[in-house]
Amino acid sequence: MIILSEEQQQMLTTIRRFVEREVKPVASDMEHRDEYPHALVERMKELGLFGAIIPAEYGGMGLSFTTYAMIIEEICRGWMSLTGILNSHLLFAYILAQHGTEEQKQRLLPAMAKGEKRGGLALTEPHAGSDVQRIRTTAKKRGDVYLLNGTKMFITNGRHGNIVAVAAKTDPTAEPPYKGISLFAAEKGAPGLTVSRDIKKLGYKGLDTSELAFEDFPAPASSLIGGKEGEGFKQVMSGLEVGRINVAARAVGVAQAAFEEAIRYSQQRETFGKPICEHQAIQLKLADMATKIEASRLLVYQAAVKKDRGERCDLEAGMAKLFASESCQEVALEAMRVLGGYGYTQEFHVERFYRDAPLMTIGEGTSEIQKLVIARNLLQKYKI
Ligand SMILES: Cc1cc2nc3c(=O)[nH]c(=O)nc-3n(C[C@H](O)[C@H](O)[C@H](O)COP(=O)(O)OP(=O)(O)OC[C@H]3O[C@@H](n4cnc5c(N)ncnc54)[C@H](O)[C@@H]3O)c2cc1C
């Protein structure tokens, strides 16, 4: 099992207190109103969370991926949407820290760590999600700027963020197409970038998921991440492991929250003269739920520990993401059933967990895509 340092313990205790005292009491109401959590974002800035995995030399906390996963799980026990605000931002920061020029890192990372600059990652387009290399957004060089044209879809932090990593084709004719993709750290302010709409969702509410329209948006040449064209696809892919560990950790947190509500309720609700937790059918549900959550958590830690050792973990991160997100969906539904009719009402949190759960099977690569990644890695590992 993971042995935590004193510092990690303290960090988790602080986050747990924040979630219990400040997040849980307001989460469901704000989520139902689809209200952006400005005050909680300010608190997350104070807690340093926008710099969680940004290296200390650039003003971040430089936490291990394992600690980060544990923090994400804790926050999701309160409200999963908050981790969406953090994750796109930190994924962008991670890519920048790995591939940015020194000038870009010095200029952007300290402000990102403080949450002054808050980032998003804009890959998906209306016609291209899983198949990223089919994007159509273009970036044409004109003097010392690139003019960006295209539409990005489903962009987390698209409205409230002020800087966005945009994948665009600097060479639309490149073969294979991914070789023509570059990544730009586009800062809002110049004309040509419009948040054309906010997308209404089943769950995962409160935070902005937006469509962005770029029309001759001038991205300075200095914003081309790494300073070299054609590296964007590889840069994005290098962040996938981190993104998948994060989404898997979110799934563990949401599932844990649903389970806790169910096991509490099962000891209070009586039918046929005894608490429902004494009916074997309910016990079987609780046992299955807890086992799936524990297995998911261990898969997350396995991937995160490997990442912390500096090793590739596509296989482990893919398995963690696949298993944890599918389990989360199953656990949320079972938890709702334990609560009977009340589980279907807004009087309990479990309906929110049930609506949040499917997102984890989609974001950072759908379950189908995870299976392809897992199979590809297995075939390589067991190649005869
Ligand atoms: C709430 C939310 C927030 C998001 N935030 C962001 C963000 O911040 N930035 C961003 O860039 N994107 C974001 N996305 C987009 C997300 O990453 C994509 O929705 C996801 O990658 C799937 O792409 P798609 O929706 O185009 O589905 P498609 O790629 O069209 O897939 C449709 C179906 O086909 C399956 N499929 C596709 N290809 C294959 C294959 N080869 N084999 C088997 N099955 C396949 C998929 O699994 C899925 O079931 C967000 C999405 C949502 C819903």
The ligand as a MOL file (V3000), in Angstrom:
LIG
                    3D

  0  0  0     0  0            999 V3000
M  V30 BEGIN CTAB
M  V30 COUNTS 53 58 0 0 0
M  V30 BEGIN ATOM
M  V30 1 C -18.3270 17.5010 -20.6260 0
M  V30 2 C -17.2240 17.3250 -21.6120 0
M  V30 3 C -16.0470 18.0420 -21.4560 0
M  V30 4 C -15.0340 17.9450 -22.4260 0
M  V30 5 N -13.9060 18.7140 -22.3030 0
M  V30 6 C -13.0270 18.7520 -23.3330 0
M  V30 7 C -11.9270 19.6820 -23.3230 0
M  V30 8 O -11.7160 20.4210 -22.3670 0
M  V30 9 N -11.1060 19.7070 -24.4100 0
M  V30 10 C -11.2910 18.9030 -25.4830 0
M  V30 11 O -10.5170 19.0080 -26.4210 0
M  V30 12 N -12.3070 18.0050 -25.5160 0
M  V30 13 C -13.1800 17.9250 -24.4810 0
M  V30 14 N -14.2200 17.0340 -24.5190 0
M  V30 15 C -14.3970 16.1900 -25.6760 0
M  V30 16 C -14.1100 14.7310 -25.4300 0
M  V30 17 O -12.7380 14.5260 -25.2710 0
M  V30 18 C -14.7090 13.9590 -26.6020 0
M  V30 19 O -16.1280 14.0600 -26.4980 0
M  V30 20 C -14.2750 12.5240 -26.6140 0
M  V30 21 O -12.9100 12.4150 -26.9170 0
M  V30 22 C -15.0740 11.7140 -27.6520 0
M  V30 23 O -15.1180 12.3500 -28.8770 0
M  V30 24 P -16.4960 12.5620 -29.6260 0
M  V30 25 O -17.4630 13.1110 -28.6660 0
M  V30 26 O -16.2430 13.3420 -30.8670 0
M  V30 27 O -16.9650 11.1040 -30.0190 0
M  V30 28 P -16.4940 10.2340 -31.3080 0
M  V30 29 O -15.0270 10.3150 -31.4220 0
M  V30 30 O -17.2980 10.6940 -32.4640 0
M  V30 31 O -16.9500 8.8160 -30.8690 0
M  V30 32 C -18.3230 8.3850 -30.9200 0
M  V30 33 C -18.3820 6.9300 -30.4710 0
M  V30 34 O -17.5690 6.1010 -31.3200 0
M  V30 35 C -16.5900 5.4120 -30.5430 0
M  V30 36 N -15.3730 5.2920 -31.3210 0
M  V30 37 C -14.6690 6.2900 -31.9280 0
M  V30 38 N -13.6010 5.7820 -32.5560 0
M  V30 39 C -13.5930 4.4510 -32.3310 0
M  V30 40 C -12.7350 3.3610 -32.6970 0
M  V30 41 N -11.6220 3.5550 -33.4070 0
M  V30 42 N -13.0590 2.1220 -32.2930 0
M  V30 43 C -14.1640 1.9000 -31.5330 0
M  V30 44 N -15.0170 2.8750 -31.1510 0
M  V30 45 C -14.7340 4.1410 -31.5350 0
M  V30 46 C -16.4110 6.2430 -29.2990 0
M  V30 47 O -15.9060 5.4700 -28.2310 0
M  V30 48 C -17.8280 6.7210 -29.0450 0
M  V30 49 O -18.5580 5.6880 -28.4270 0
M  V30 50 C -15.2060 17.0800 -23.5320 0
M  V30 51 C -16.3800 16.3250 -23.6430 0
M  V30 52 C -17.3890 16.4410 -22.7150 0
M  V30 53 C -18.6580 15.6500 -22.8860 0
M  V30 END ATOM
M  V30 BEGIN BOND
M  V30 1 1 1 2
M  V30 2 1 2 3
M  V30 3 2 2 52
M  V30 4 2 3 4
M  V30 5 1 4 5
M  V30 6 1 4 50
M  V30 7 2 5 6
M  V30 8 1 6 7
M  V30 9 1 6 13
M  V30 10 2 7 8
M  V30 11 1 7 9
M  V30 12 1 9 10
M  V30 13 2 10 11
M  V30 14 1 10 12
M  V30 15 2 12 13
M  V30 16 1 13 14
M  V30 17 1 14 15
M  V30 18 1 14 50
M  V30 19 1 15 16
M  V30 20 1 16 17
M  V30 21 1 16 18
M  V30 22 1 18 19
M  V30 23 1 18 20
M  V30 24 1 20 21
M  V30 25 1 20 22
M  V30 26 1 22 23
M  V30 27 1 23 24
M  V30 28 2 24 25
M  V30 29 1 24 26
M  V30 30 1 24 27
M  V30 31 1 27 28
M  V30 32 2 28 29
M  V30 33 1 28 30
M  V30 34 1 28 31
M  V30 35 1 31 32
M  V30 36 1 32 33
M  V30 37 1 33 34
M  V30 38 1 33 48
M  V30 39 1 34 35
M  V30 40 1 35 36
M  V30 41 1 35 46
M  V30 42 1 36 37
M  V30 43 1 36 45
M  V30 44 2 37 38
M  V30 45 1 38 39
M  V30 46 1 39 40
M  V30 47 2 39 45
M  V30 48 1 40 41
M  V30 49 2 40 42
M  V30 50 1 42 43
M  V30 51 2 43 44
M  V30 52 1 44 45
M  V30 53 1 46 47
M  V30 54 1 46 48
M  V30 55 1 48 49
M  V30 56 2 50 51
M  V30 57 1 51 52
M  V30 58 1 52 53
M  V30 END BOND
M  V30 END CTAB
M  END
